[in-house]
Amino acid sequence: MKLILLGVSLMSAVVLSGCQTSDAADQDARSSFFSDTSENQSNQPNEKIAREASSTAQSSIDSIEELPAEKEAYRYRINAATSVVEPIDETIDPKVALLTFDDAPDQHAVEIAEQLKMINAPAIFFVNGMYIASDEGKDKLKQLYDMGFAIGNHTQTHPNLSTISPEEQREEIIATNEAIYEVIGEKPHFFRAPHGVTTETSAAIMAEEGMVSMNWTYGYDWEANYQNSEALTAIMLNTDYLNNGANLLMHDRSWTNDAVVSIAEGLIEKGYTLVDPNFIELPEREE
């Protein structure tokens, strides 16, 4: 498994590289992503999850901030060097965590969102344009947006941007922005580069499009050892990388779907506030 170095403090720390493509051509890099045997799951949360979620919903609500009255009521910014969430001033509690999900909406994004919605846990879903080419994909994206979740751009076909031309990079990003806009009537405000690899070209496009580029602090759900809900929950809640402002990377996967409520509620039990993306500072742009 390839490793990428990303800062998690003003010093530096090693984090794991995730967000592998679904293309067959990149199957060697994806390790055991295709070991999932639960692809025919219902898109509705099961009764056990619903009961557990409803019984703990109030404690989750107490740990979620109220939505800002105006878009300009920001409380946090994304640190450009480390992609952690930082308070914009010293009056804001820094003990927060951000939930993010890549490769949406493939198989399980809607069910993940439904479970998070039941406990009022906000998140960003980073969309690949290839998953919203069909009517089914468009409908899934609309469901995510209508539930109130932030939508991000994860490129059209999930390439390593450093391996393609500037023109191809622009197409990957702009085409996805336009495809998302056609479905939800809004261009995404957040961008995550596949494999965490950004370029001068992608940085320039972010500036032109008025988008925030973010990588992540840590993630594990692409590793074979963590492709079950118990192991994934344990590592996501107990890794040394979980610190103030942690930007948690997860994916549209069945085992992540099974673990997502336990992860979200575990963060709350540890005293973390789950950041609503509406509070993250955005550059000005013309809509």
Secondary structure, 3 states (H helix, E strand, C coil): CCEEECCCCCCCCEEECCCCCCCHHHHHHHCCHHHCCCCCCCCCCCHHHHHHHHHHHHHHHHCECCCCCCCCCCCEEECCCCCCEEECCCCCCCCEEEEEEEEECCCCHHHHHHHHHHCCCCCEEEECHHHHCCHHHHHHHHHHHHCCCEEEECCCCCCCHHHCCHHHHHHHHHHHHHHHHHHHCCCCCEECCHHHCCCHHHHHHHHHHCCEECCCCECCCCCHHHCCHHHHHHHHHHCCCCCCCEEEEEECCHHHHHHHHHHHHHHHHCCCEECCHHHECCCCCCC
